[in-house]
């Protein structure tokens, strides 16, 4: 039996009960998403929906919450077992498959953790969350684990993932909290405009994942005394020294908050979206690649 006394003393009895009634969806339970799910289970979250189509292999062990005893198992099962070891009373639904084939699961979630790497899956989730008014928290780790970013996407209250990603790739953001324009060029973009995603040490992955988990928890704590007011919708973490904002080096183990606004001309969430011709994910991705080559 799990003893929640210390968590209850910190958050309060009513808040802990509130968390116990919330359902967190985690799509992608690899090195980052697996950590997020386990960390949230240790803060009082008791209902999870885990989705991933991959199996744990020996190469995953140095960057995953599961160990060698779970090699060969679906990642969702390995993470479920770890959650139940922490809290046998937790309810954990697992789906070994692609979220695109199970979008109806989003209807059962109070918040979504996006732990997938592929842009196609992120765009699919973005549109599905907009349709359902579901808040999602995305995270990415840069090449070699030099840093990462975490963003809260609130449908039509700020950017959707498509215009958020477009702003980052274009390199124009508004740092928090003063809102002045700055250039961002942290050198982690691939030729196609997407973020490089080949992290090195799990330590670097975990720092980003822990921030993602904290943001998810904060969403579920909204309206309680434990809620923290965040200065912006995006935080960029530097594990090594990075030039996140042009002309300014962000030291190792520090971060920059930036606020990215909704693009009224976004093909997904923009004000003119209903007047656009039929749009596909392939076209969105193609447009992003085309911008790089112009």
C-alpha positions as CSV (number, residue, x, y, z in Angstrom):
1,X,0.0,0.0,0.0
2,X,1.3,3.4,-0.9
3,X,1.7,6.0,1.9
4,X,0.6,9.4,0.6
5,X,1.1,11.2,3.9
6,X,4.0,13.5,2.7
7,X,2.3,14.4,-0.5
8,X,-0.9,15.1,1.3
9,X,0.9,17.4,3.8
10,X,2.4,19.3,0.9
11,X,-0.6,19.6,-1.4
12,X,-3.5,19.1,1.0
13,X,-6.1,16.4,1.3
14,X,-8.6,17.9,-1.1
15,X,-6.0,18.6,-3.8
16,X,-4.6,15.1,-3.6
17,X,-8.2,13.7,-4.0
18,X,-8.6,16.0,-7.0
19,X,-5.4,14.7,-8.6
20,X,-6.6,11.1,-8.0
21,X,-9.6,11.8,-10.2
22,X,-7.7,13.1,-13.2
23,X,-6.7,11.0,-16.2
24,X,-3.3,11.7,-17.8
25,X,-2.6,10.4,-21.3
26,X,1.0,9.7,-22.3
27,X,1.6,9.1,-26.0
28,X,5.2,7.8,-26.4
29,X,6.6,6.2,-23.3
30,X,10.2,6.1,-24.3
31,X,13.1,7.8,-22.5
32,X,11.1,11.0,-21.9
33,X,7.5,9.9,-21.8
34,X,8.2,6.9,-19.6
35,X,9.9,9.1,-17.0
36,X,7.0,11.6,-17.1
37,X,4.4,8.9,-16.5
38,X,6.3,7.4,-13.6
39,X,7.1,10.8,-12.0
40,X,3.4,11.8,-12.2
41,X,2.3,8.5,-10.6
42,X,4.5,9.5,-7.6
43,X,2.8,12.9,-7.2
44,X,-0.8,11.5,-6.7
45,X,-2.0,10.9,-10.3
46,X,-3.8,7.5,-10.3
47,X,-5.3,7.3,-13.8
48,X,-3.2,6.8,-16.9
49,X,-3.6,6.0,-20.5
50,X,-0.3,4.9,-22.1
51,X,0.1,4.6,-25.9
52,X,3.2,3.4,-27.7
53,X,3.9,0.9,-30.4
54,X,7.4,0.0,-29.5
55,X,9.1,-2.8,-27.5
56,X,11.9,-2.3,-25.0
57,X,15.2,-3.6,-26.3
58,X,18.7,-3.7,-24.9
59,X,19.7,-0.4,-26.5
60,X,16.9,1.4,-24.5
61,X,18.1,0.4,-21.1
62,X,20.6,3.2,-20.6
63,X,17.9,5.8,-21.3
64,X,14.7,4.4,-19.9
65,X,13.0,4.1,-16.5
66,X,12.6,0.3,-17.1
67,X,15.6,-2.0,-16.7
68,X,16.8,-5.2,-18.3
69,X,14.1,-7.3,-16.6
70,X,11.6,-5.7,-19.1
71,X,13.6,-6.3,-22.3
72,X,11.3,-7.7,-25.0
73,X,8.1,-6.3,-23.4
74,X,6.0,-3.6,-24.9
75,X,7.1,-0.3,-23.4
76,X,3.6,0.5,-22.3
77,X,3.5,-2.7,-20.2
78,X,7.0,-2.0,-18.7
79,X,5.9,1.5,-17.6
80,X,2.6,0.2,-16.4
81,X,4.3,-2.3,-14.2
82,X,6.6,0.4,-12.7
83,X,3.6,2.6,-11.9
84,X,1.8,-0.2,-10.2
85,X,4.9,-1.0,-8.2
86,X,4.7,2.6,-6.9
87,X,0.9,2.6,-6.5
88,X,-1.0,-0.7,-6.7
89,X,-4.3,1.2,-6.7
90,X,-3.5,3.1,-9.9
91,X,-5.6,2.5,-13.0
92,X,-3.4,2.1,-16.1
93,X,-4.8,1.5,-19.5
94,X,-2.2,0.5,-22.1
95,X,-2.4,0.4,-25.9
96,X,0.4,-1.0,-28.0
97,X,-0.1,0.8,-31.2
98,X,0.0,4.2,-33.0
99,X,-2.1,7.0,-31.5
100,X,-3.4,7.8,-35.0
101,X,-5.4,4.6,-34.9
102,X,-6.8,5.3,-31.4
103,X,-7.7,9.0,-31.3
104,X,-10.9,8.2,-29.5
105,X,-8.7,7.7,-26.4
106,X,-8.2,11.5,-26.2
107,X,-11.8,11.9,-25.2
108,X,-11.0,10.1,-21.9
109,X,-8.0,12.4,-20.9
110,X,-7.8,15.5,-18.8
111,X,-4.4,16.4,-20.2
112,X,-2.1,14.9,-22.8
113,X,1.6,14.3,-22.6
114,X,3.2,14.2,-26.0
115,X,6.4,12.1,-25.9
116,X,6.7,11.2,-29.6
117,X,9.5,12.4,-31.9
118,X,7.9,12.3,-35.3
119,X,6.4,15.5,-36.6
120,X,3.6,13.6,-38.4
121,X,2.3,12.2,-35.1
122,X,2.6,15.6,-33.5
123,X,0.5,17.3,-36.2
124,X,-2.1,14.5,-35.9
125,X,-2.3,15.0,-32.2
126,X,-2.4,18.8,-32.6
127,X,-5.5,18.6,-34.8
128,X,-7.2,16.0,-32.6
129,X,-6.6,18.1,-29.5
130,X,-8.0,21.2,-31.1
131,X,-11.1,19.3,-32.0
132,X,-11.5,18.2,-28.4
133,X,-10.3,21.3,-26.6
134,X,-7.7,19.1,-24.9
135,X,-4.6,20.7,-23.4
136,X,-1.4,19.1,-24.4
137,X,2.2,19.4,-23.2
138,X,4.9,18.8,-25.9
139,X,8.6,18.3,-25.2
140,X,11.7,17.8,-27.3
141,X,15.3,17.1,-26.6
142,X,18.0,18.5,-28.9
143,X,20.8,16.7,-30.6
144,X,23.4,15.2,-28.1
145,X,21.1,16.3,-25.2
146,X,22.5,19.9,-25.4
147,X,19.1,21.2,-24.4
148,X,15.4,20.9,-25.0
149,X,12.1,22.7,-24.9
150,X,8.7,22.2,-23.3
151,X,5.5,23.9,-24.4
152,X,1.9,24.0,-23.1
153,X,-0.6,24.1,-26.0
154,X,-4.0,25.3,-25.0
155,X,-6.5,25.1,-27.9
156,X,-7.3,28.6,-29.3
157,X,-5.8,30.2,-26.2
158,X,-2.3,30.7,-27.6
159,X,-0.6,28.9,-30.5
160,X,-1.4,25.4,-31.7
161,X,1.5,23.1,-32.2
162,X,1.7,23.9,-35.9
163,X,2.1,27.6,-35.5
164,X,4.3,27.2,-32.4
165,X,6.7,25.0,-34.3
166,X,6.6,27.4,-37.3
167,X,7.6,30.3,-35.1
168,X,10.5,28.4,-33.7
169,X,11.7,27.3,-37.1
170,X,11.4,30.9,-38.5
171,X,13.5,32.0,-35.5
172,X,11.3,34.8,-34.2
173,X,10.0,34.6,-30.7
174,X,9.0,36.9,-27.8
175,X,11.0,36.3,-24.7
176,X,9.1,36.4,-21.4
177,X,8.1,38.5,-19.7
178,X,8.7,41.8,-21.5
179,X,7.4,40.7,-25.0
180,X,10.1,42.4,-27.0
181,X,11.1,40.8,-30.3
182,X,14.4,38.8,-30.4
183,X,16.1,36.3,-32.7
184,X,16.4,32.7,-31.7
185,X,19.0,30.5,-33.2
186,X,20.1,27.7,-31.0
187,X,21.6,25.6,-33.8
188,X,19.6,22.4,-33.4
189,X,17.5,22.4,-36.5
190,X,17.8,19.8,-39.2
191,X,17.8,20.8,-42.9
192,X,14.1,20.0,-43.0
193,X,13.4,22.4,-40.2
194,X,12.6,19.9,-37.5
195,X,14.5,19.6,-34.3
196,X,17.4,17.2,-34.1
197,X,16.4,14.4,-31.7
198,X,19.4,12.2,-30.8
199,X,19.9,12.8,-27.1
200,X,23.1,11.6,-25.4
201,X,22.8,11.0,-21.7
202,X,19.6,10.1,-20.0
203,X,20.5,12.8,-17.4
204,X,19.9,15.4,-20.1
205,X,16.6,13.7,-21.3
206,X,15.4,13.6,-17.7
207,X,15.8,17.3,-17.1
208,X,13.5,18.1,-20.0
209,X,11.1,15.3,-19.1
210,X,11.0,16.4,-15.4
211,X,10.0,19.9,-16.6
212,X,7.3,18.4,-18.8
213,X,6.0,16.4,-15.9
214,X,6.0,19.5,-13.7
215,X,4.0,21.5,-16.3
216,X,1.4,18.7,-16.6
217,X,1.1,18.6,-12.8
218,X,0.7,22.4,-12.7
219,X,-2.2,22.2,-15.2
220,X,-4.0,19.6,-13.0
221,X,-3.4,21.9,-10.0
222,X,-5.0,24.9,-11.6
223,X,-7.4,26.7,-9.2
224,X,-5.6,25.3,-6.1
225,X,-3.1,26.9,-3.7
226,X,-0.4,24.6,-5.1
227,X,-0.7,26.1,-8.7
228,X,2.4,28.0,-9.9
229,X,2.0,31.0,-12.2
230,X,4.2,30.4,-15.3
231,X,5.7,33.4,-17.1
232,X,5.1,32.1,-20.6
233,X,4.0,29.1,-22.6
234,X,7.4,27.8,-23.5
235,X,10.6,27.1,-21.6
236,X,13.9,26.3,-23.4
237,X,16.4,24.4,-21.3
238,X,20.2,24.6,-21.8
239,X,22.0,21.5,-20.6
240,X,25.2,22.9,-22.1
241,X,25.9,26.6,-23.0
242,X,23.6,27.5,-25.8
243,X,22.9,30.7,-27.8
244,X,19.1,30.5,-27.5
245,X,18.6,34.2,-28.0
246,X,20.9,35.9,-30.5
247,X,23.9,37.4,-28.8
248,X,23.2,35.9,-25.5
249,X,24.7,32.7,-24.2
250,X,22.4,30.7,-21.8
251,X,24.7,29.0,-19.3
252,X,24.5,25.2,-18.6
253,X,21.7,24.0,-16.4
254,X,19.7,27.3,-16.9
255,X,16.7,28.2,-19.0
256,X,14.9,30.9,-21.0
257,X,11.2,31.4,-20.9
258,X,9.7,32.6,-24.2
259,X,6.1,33.3,-25.2
260,X,5.0,32.3,-28.6
261,X,1.7,33.8,-29.8
262,X,-1.0,32.2,-32.0
263,X,-0.6,32.9,-35.7
264,X,-4.0,34.2,-37.0
265,X,-3.0,32.9,-40.4
266,X,-2.0,29.4,-39.2
267,X,-3.4,26.8,-41.6
268,X,-4.6,24.7,-38.6
269,X,-5.9,27.1,-35.9
270,X,-5.9,30.4,-37.7
271,X,-8.9,32.7,-38.1
272,X,-9.1,31.9,-41.8
273,X,-8.7,28.2,-41.4
274,X,-12.3,27.5,-42.3
275,X,-11.7,29.3,-45.7
276,X,-8.7,27.2,-46.5
277,X,-8.8,24.5,-49.1
278,X,-8.6,20.9,-47.8
279,X,-5.5,20.5,-45.8
280,X,-3.4,17.4,-45.2
281,X,-0.5,16.6,-42.8
282,X,1.7,15.8,-45.8
283,X,1.1,19.4,-47.1
284,X,2.0,20.9,-43.7
285,X,5.2,19.0,-43.5
286,X,6.0,19.7,-47.2
287,X,5.5,23.4,-46.6
288,X,7.8,23.4,-43.6
289,X,10.6,21.7,-45.7
290,X,10.0,24.2,-48.6
291,X,10.6,27.2,-46.3
292,X,14.0,26.0,-45.5
293,X,15.0,25.8,-49.2
294,X,13.6,29.2,-50.2
